[in-house]
């Protein structure tokens, strides 16, 4: 079983001039179980002034043949802001599935 994972911390200074002063944290992991099954996890967090956001994804691919691969995943995006002028909160969940054809 092959595994890889990484943690990335970025600041606005690394994003270039004019970027917001918000830090960004990302955690990602890939997993391979034999030649058939590959998994992926990705977690991005964005804290901000008066609010925050988080985007989490987990999914996998599984080849059926040399030309056909199944894929499926689940994502949740959640975040909000609470300042004196605005209160807003969002929580979106969805699952996706697909078939990849290679010529």
WOLINMO-V14828 format. One record per residue. N is the residue number from 1. PHI is phi in radians with two decimals (999 if undefined). D_CENTER is the distance of its C-alpha to the mean C-alpha in Angstrom with 2 decimals. Layout:
n: {N:N}
phi: {PHI:PHI}
d_center: {D_CENTER:D_CENTER}
This chain:
n: {1:2:3:4:5:6:7:8:9:10:11:12:13:14:15:16:17:18:19:20:21:22:23:24:25:26:27:28:29:30:31:32:33:34:35:36:37:38:39:40:41:42:43:44:45:46:47:48:49:50:51:52:53:54:55:56:57:58:59:60:61:62:63:64:65:66:67:68:69:70:71:72:73:74:75:76:77:78:79:80:81:82:83:84:85:86:87:88:89:90:91:92:93:94:95:96:97:98:99:100:101:102:103}
phi: {999:-1.75:-2.26:-2.54:-2.68:-2.68:-2.19:-2.12:-2.10:-2.09:-2.07:-1.06:-1.05:-1.35:-1.52:1.97:-1.16:1.49:-1.32:-1.14:-1.57:-1.60:-1.36:-2.42:-2.14:-2.37:-2.15:-2.39:-2.53:-2.05:-2.40:-2.11:-1.97:1.27:-1.47:-1.62:-1.85:-2.25:-2.02:-2.56:-2.26:-2.48:-2.32:-2.05:-2.18:-2.24:-1.36:-2.53:-1.25:1.49:-2.88:-2.85:-2.54:-2.48:-2.23:-2.10:-2.27:-2.40:-2.80:-2.63:-2.20:-2.52:-1.25:-1.57:-2.69:-1.15:-2.01:-2.23:-2.30:-1.59:-2.46:-2.68:-2.87:-2.39:-2.32:-2.24:-2.09:-2.48:3.10:-3.03:-2.46:-2.43:-2.14:-1.06:-1.59:-2.43:-2.21:-2.52:-2.52:-2.38:-2.45:-2.06:-2.14:-2.75:-2.00:-2.42:-2.55:-2.83:-2.16:-1.78:-1.94:-1.99:-1.52}
d_center: {22.30:20.24:17.35:15.44:13.17:12.81:12.42:12.44:14.27:15.20:17.87:19.19:22.03:19.86:18.52:22.12:24.92:24.47:20.93:20.55:21.26:17.92:16.24:12.56:11.04:8.13:8.36:7.60:10.16:11.89:14.91:17.87:20.69:23.53:23.44:22.23:19.04:15.72:12.66:9.04:6.86:3.79:4.72:5.71:9.25:11.89:15.37:18.05:21.71:22.39:18.87:15.24:11.77:8.73:5.43:4.68:4.40:7.57:9.87:12.96:15.58:19.28:22.00:25.14:27.19:27.17:26.38:24.37:20.92:19.25:15.52:13.82:10.63:9.81:7.46:8.78:8.99:11.85:13.99:17.54:20.42:23.88:26.47:30.14:29.86:26.67:24.86:21.79:19.14:16.53:14.71:13.26:12.60:12.70:13.09:13.63:15.95:17.68:20.27:20.25:23.79:24.85:28.31}
